[in-house]
Amino acid sequence: MLSIAGLVIGALWGGVRAKRRGGSGFDVAQYAAAHGLILGMVGLFVSIVVLRAG
């Protein structure tokens, strides 16, 4: 669940960040994909740690 939330939040954050910097549509898509993947992986690792600790 945390990985999906991280993916969505990261994609939104990356898209907004690229738009503020004046990027084109491809820039927005690339930033959204990169940030989504990074935060999705962070969420996955947090989920693993929480499940192992419990």
N, CA and C atoms as a LAMMPS dump frame, in Angstrom:
ITEM: TIMESTEP
0
ITEM: NUMBER OF ATOMS
162
ITEM: BOX BOUNDS ff ff ff
-5.0000000000000000e+02 5.0000000000000000e+02
-5.0000000000000000e+02 5.0000000000000000e+02
-5.0000000000000000e+02 5.0000000000000000e+02
ITEM: ATOMS id mol type element x y z
1 1 1 N 0.818 -1.192 0
2 1 2 C 0 0 0
3 1 3 C 0.867 1.264 0
4 2 1 N 1.933 1.221 0.782
5 2 2 C 2.811 2.388 0.831
6 2 3 C 3.534 2.616 -0.49
7 3 1 N 3.823 1.537 -1.205
8 3 2 C 4.518 1.691 -2.483
9 3 3 C 3.618 2.378 -3.52
10 4 1 N 2.331 2.051 -3.503
11 4 2 C 1.398 2.691 -4.434
12 4 3 C 1.227 4.167 -4.079
13 5 1 N 1.114 4.452 -2.789
14 5 2 C 0.994 5.841 -2.36
15 5 3 C 2.249 6.619 -2.718
16 6 1 N 3.413 6.015 -2.523
17 6 2 C 4.662 6.671 -2.886
18 6 3 C 4.756 6.935 -4.373
19 7 1 N 4.295 5.975 -5.168
20 7 2 C 4.312 6.137 -6.615
21 7 3 C 3.445 7.315 -7.052
22 8 1 N 2.24 7.393 -6.512
23 8 2 C 1.312 8.463 -6.901
24 8 3 C 1.816 9.821 -6.411
25 9 1 N 2.239 9.89 -5.161
26 9 2 C 2.729 11.155 -4.608
27 9 3 C 3.985 11.611 -5.347
28 10 1 N 4.879 10.678 -5.633
29 10 2 C 6.092 11.015 -6.364
30 10 3 C 5.808 11.522 -7.761
31 11 1 N 4.861 10.886 -8.44
32 11 2 C 4.516 11.324 -9.79
33 11 3 C 3.915 12.727 -9.781
34 12 1 N 3.05 12.979 -8.828
35 12 2 C 2.467 14.324 -8.731
36 12 3 C 3.527 15.365 -8.402
37 13 1 N 4.392 15.025 -7.461
38 13 2 C 5.451 15.948 -7.051
39 13 3 C 6.405 16.234 -8.211
40 14 1 N 6.799 15.204 -8.93
41 14 2 C 7.693 15.388 -10.065
42 14 3 C 7.064 16.202 -11.182
43 15 1 N 5.794 15.956 -11.458
44 15 2 C 5.11 16.72 -12.49
45 15 3 C 4.999 18.189 -12.144
46 16 1 N 4.659 18.485 -10.904
47 16 2 C 4.552 19.877 -10.466
48 16 3 C 5.92 20.548 -10.493
49 17 1 N 6.932 19.814 -10.072
50 17 2 C 8.288 20.373 -10.043
51 17 3 C 8.772 20.724 -11.451
52 18 1 N 8.52 19.858 -12.416
53 18 2 C 8.931 20.131 -13.792
54 18 3 C 8.138 21.277 -14.386
55 19 1 N 6.849 21.349 -14.065
56 19 2 C 6.01 22.426 -14.597
57 19 3 C 6.458 23.784 -14.064
58 20 1 N 6.828 23.832 -12.783
59 20 2 C 7.301 25.092 -12.202
60 20 3 C 8.598 25.569 -12.835
61 21 1 N 9.417 24.622 -13.289
62 21 2 C 10.678 24.975 -13.93
63 21 3 C 10.504 25.299 -15.406
64 22 1 N 9.274 25.264 -15.892
65 22 2 C 8.998 25.634 -17.277
66 22 3 C 9.283 24.529 -18.275
67 23 1 N 9.16 23.291 -17.861
68 23 2 C 9.45 22.172 -18.747
69 23 3 C 8.33 21.891 -19.723
70 24 1 N 8.693 21.216 -20.799
71 24 2 C 7.692 20.828 -21.796
72 24 3 C 6.937 19.6 -21.287
73 25 1 N 6.044 19.104 -22.092
74 25 2 C 5.263 17.935 -21.702
75 25 3 C 6.126 16.701 -21.479
76 26 1 N 7.17 16.554 -22.305
77 26 2 C 8.078 15.418 -22.135
78 26 3 C 8.872 15.542 -20.834
79 27 1 N 9.272 16.762 -20.479
80 27 2 C 9.983 16.974 -19.226
81 27 3 C 9.099 16.628 -18.035
82 28 1 N 7.84 17.045 -18.099
83 28 2 C 6.904 16.753 -17.015
84 28 3 C 6.726 15.242 -16.873
85 29 1 N 6.593 14.553 -18.002
86 29 2 C 6.426 13.1 -17.96
87 29 3 C 7.661 12.412 -17.402
88 30 1 N 8.836 12.872 -17.796
89 30 2 C 10.068 12.254 -17.318
90 30 3 C 10.263 12.485 -15.825
91 31 1 N 10.036 13.701 -15.368
92 31 2 C 10.154 13.995 -13.938
93 31 3 C 9.13 13.195 -13.139
94 32 1 N 7.905 13.115 -13.64
95 32 2 C 6.862 12.362 -12.943
96 32 3 C 7.24 10.891 -12.846
97 33 1 N 7.748 10.317 -13.923
98 33 2 C 8.13 8.908 -13.906
99 33 3 C 9.293 8.657 -12.958
100 34 1 N 10.299 9.5 -13.016
101 34 2 C 11.475 9.304 -12.17
102 34 3 C 11.136 9.455 -10.696
103 35 1 N 10.421 10.51 -10.355
104 35 2 C 10.058 10.729 -8.953
105 35 3 C 9.095 9.647 -8.463
106 36 1 N 8.19 9.23 -9.322
107 36 2 C 7.262 8.169 -8.947
108 36 3 C 7.977 6.861 -8.657
109 37 1 N 8.932 6.509 -9.499
110 37 2 C 9.693 5.281 -9.265
111 37 3 C 10.514 5.354 -7.983
112 38 1 N 11.149 6.483 -7.757
113 38 2 C 11.988 6.627 -6.56
114 38 3 C 11.144 6.524 -5.296
115 39 1 N 10.07 7.284 -5.217
116 39 2 C 9.252 7.238 -4.005
117 39 3 C 8.481 5.924 -3.886
118 40 1 N 8.161 5.299 -5.008
119 40 2 C 7.539 3.986 -4.953
120 40 3 C 8.472 2.949 -4.349
121 41 1 N 9.752 3.013 -4.711
122 41 2 C 10.735 2.09 -4.141
123 41 3 C 10.972 2.378 -2.66
124 42 1 N 10.987 3.641 -2.291
125 42 2 C 11.117 3.984 -0.871
126 42 3 C 9.939 3.418 -0.089
127 43 1 N 8.737 3.562 -0.626
128 43 2 C 7.553 3.012 0.026
129 43 3 C 7.608 1.501 0.133
130 44 1 N 8.153 0.842 -0.898
131 44 2 C 8.298 -0.607 -0.859
132 44 3 C 9.251 -1.035 0.25
133 45 1 N 10.391 -0.367 0.367
134 45 2 C 11.349 -0.698 1.412
135 45 3 C 10.791 -0.422 2.801
136 46 1 N 10.04 0.659 2.936
137 46 2 C 9.4 0.95 4.242
138 46 3 C 8.388 -0.133 4.577
139 47 1 N 7.63 -0.58 3.59
140 47 2 C 6.658 -1.655 3.83
141 47 3 C 7.358 -2.943 4.269
142 48 1 N 8.473 -3.262 3.633
143 48 2 C 9.224 -4.466 4.008
144 48 3 C 9.734 -4.36 5.441
145 49 1 N 10.277 -3.211 5.786
146 49 2 C 10.805 -3.009 7.148
147 49 3 C 9.686 -3.121 8.171
148 50 1 N 8.538 -2.533 7.891
149 50 2 C 7.416 -2.58 8.833
150 50 3 C 6.91 -4.013 8.997
151 51 1 N 6.812 -4.753 7.904
152 51 2 C 6.34 -6.133 7.979
153 51 3 C 7.334 -7.042 8.7
154 52 1 N 8.615 -6.806 8.514
155 52 2 C 9.644 -7.614 9.186
156 52 3 C 9.716 -7.297 10.671
157 53 1 N 9.474 -6.047 11.031
158 53 2 C 9.575 -5.638 12.436
159 53 3 C 8.367 -6.115 13.252
160 54 1 N 7.233 -6.298 12.589
161 54 2 C 6.003 -6.626 13.292
162 54 3 C 5.809 -8.021 13.563
